[in-house]
């Protein structure tokens, strides 16, 4: 199975997971997805305040190399339920399949948790202690969302989507 097939299969399995969820689970999951997205927006905003866009342009997104496993199942669920169309271009290796020459194609609240949580050394040096503390706090909140969504769905939603899809193909 190639990466595109795993991506497509993962999206199908997520759609099935969501349609098979009891109504009470979906009622609990939807606000959790909103909170997950809001936390990622908050984290992105913190690093944007120190002009992360300039830093990323200068290094040309070295942290974005080999990013095909960055999007996890919960990130993909958030995408699907938000009705935002996302495409993955797996032919641009070693660049992340979710971005392009202009950088990440995803809006901050829909970016993979791994990407939002990653702070390179250069950005870290630019952050004030209060910002670092806020990032640490929001990271814990993000991880709580992943844990709660895993409990609700019965799936390990922090697993990279492509790996999760491949495991589903083996069943």
C-alpha positions in Angstrom: 0.0 0.0 0.0 1.5 3.4 -0.9 1.0 6.6 1.1 -1.9 7.9 -1.0 -3.8 4.7 -0.6 -3.2 4.7 3.1 -4.4 8.4 3.2 -7.5 7.5 1.3 -8.2 4.4 3.4 -7.6 6.3 6.6 -10.2 8.9 5.6 -12.7 6.1 4.8 -12.1 4.5 8.1 -12.6 7.8 9.9 -15.8 8.4 8.1 -17.0 4.9 9.1 -15.8 5.5 12.7 -17.8 8.7 12.9 -21.0 7.2 11.3 -20.8 4.2 13.6 -20.4 6.4 16.8 -23.5 6.5 19.0 -25.2 9.8 19.1 -24.1 10.5 22.7 -20.5 9.9 21.7 -20.8 12.3 18.8 -22.4 14.9 21.1 -19.3 14.7 23.4 -16.8 14.5 20.6 -17.9 17.6 18.7 -17.1 20.2 21.4 -13.9 18.3 22.1 -12.9 18.7 18.5 -13.7 22.4 18.7 -11.5 22.7 21.9 -8.7 20.7 20.2 -8.8 23.2 17.3 -8.9 26.2 19.6 -5.8 25.0 21.5 -3.9 24.5 18.3 -4.9 28.0 17.2 -3.7 29.4 20.6 -0.4 27.6 20.3 0.2 28.8 16.8 -0.7 32.4 17.9 2.0 32.3 20.7 4.8 31.5 18.3 3.4 33.9 15.7 3.9 36.7 18.2 7.7 36.2 17.9 7.5 36.3 14.1 7.7 32.6 13.5 6.9 33.1 9.9 10.2 34.9 9.3 12.1 32.3 11.1 10.5 29.5 9.2 11.0 31.3 5.9 14.7 31.6 6.6 15.3 28.0 7.5 12.9 26.9 4.7 10.9 24.6 7.0 13.6 22.1 7.9 11.2 20.7 10.6 8.7 20.1 7.8 10.8 17.5 6.0 9.5 13.9 6.1 6.2 15.1 7.6 3.9 12.4 6.2 3.4 10.9 9.7 2.6 14.2 11.4 -1.1 14.2 11.0 -2.7 11.9 13.5 -6.2 10.4 13.5 -7.7 13.1 15.7 -6.2 15.8 13.4 -7.9 14.0 10.4 -11.2 13.7 12.3 -11.1 17.4 13.0 -10.5 18.0 9.3 -13.3 15.8 8.2 -15.8 17.2 10.6 -14.9 20.8 9.8 -15.6 20.1 6.1 -12.4 21.7 5.1 -10.9 20.0 2.0 -7.4 18.8 2.5 -5.1 17.2 0.0 -1.9 15.4 0.6 0.8 15.5 -2.1 3.0 12.5 -1.3 5.1 13.1 -4.5 7.0 16.0 -3.1 9.3 14.0 -0.8 11.1 14.8 1.4 8.8 17.8 1.9 5.7 17.5 4.0 2.8 16.3 1.9 0.5 18.8 3.6 2.4 21.9 2.5 4.0 23.6 -0.5 6.5 26.3 -1.4 4.5 28.8 0.5 4.6 26.7 3.7 1.9 24.8 5.4 -1.3 24.6 3.5 -3.3 24.1 6.7 -4.8 26.8 8.8 -3.3 26.8 12.3 -6.2 25.1 14.1 -6.2 22.2 11.6 -2.4 21.7 11.5 -1.1 18.4 13.0 -0.6 18.5 16.8 3.0 17.5 16.3 3.7 20.5 14.0 1.9 23.0 16.4 3.8 21.6 19.4 7.2 21.7 17.8 9.3 24.7 18.8 12.8 24.9 17.2 15.8 26.2 19.1 15.7 29.5 17.4 12.0 30.1 18.2 12.5 28.9 21.7 15.2 31.5 22.3 12.8 34.2 21.2 10.0 33.2 23.6 9.5 34.9 26.9 9.1 32.7 30.0 5.4 33.5 30.2 4.9 32.3 26.6 6.9 29.1 27.3 4.7 28.4 30.4 1.5 29.0 28.3 2.8 26.6 25.6 3.5 23.9 28.3 0.0 24.4 29.7 -1.7 24.2 26.4 0.3 21.2 25.4 -1.1 19.4 28.4 -4.6 20.5 27.4 -4.0 19.2 23.8 -2.9 15.9 25.1 -6.0 15.7 27.4 -8.1 16.2 24.3 -6.3 13.4 22.5 -6.8 11.1 25.5 -10.5 11.9 25.9 -11.1 11.4 22.2 -9.4 8.1 22.4 -11.6 7.1 25.3 -14.7 8.2 23.5 -14.0 6.6 20.1 -12.2 3.5 21.4 -9.3 4.3 19.0 -5.8 5.6 19.7 -6.5 8.8 17.9 -2.9 10.2 18.6 -1.6 7.6 16.2 -0.4 8.9 12.8 -3.2 8.5 10.3 -1.1 6.6 7.7 0.1 4.0 10.3 -3.5 3.7 11.7 -4.9 3.2 8.2 -2.3 0.5 7.4 -3.1 -1.3 10.6 -6.8 -1.2 9.7 -6.0 -2.8 6.3 -4.4 -5.7 8.1 -7.5 -6.6 10.0 
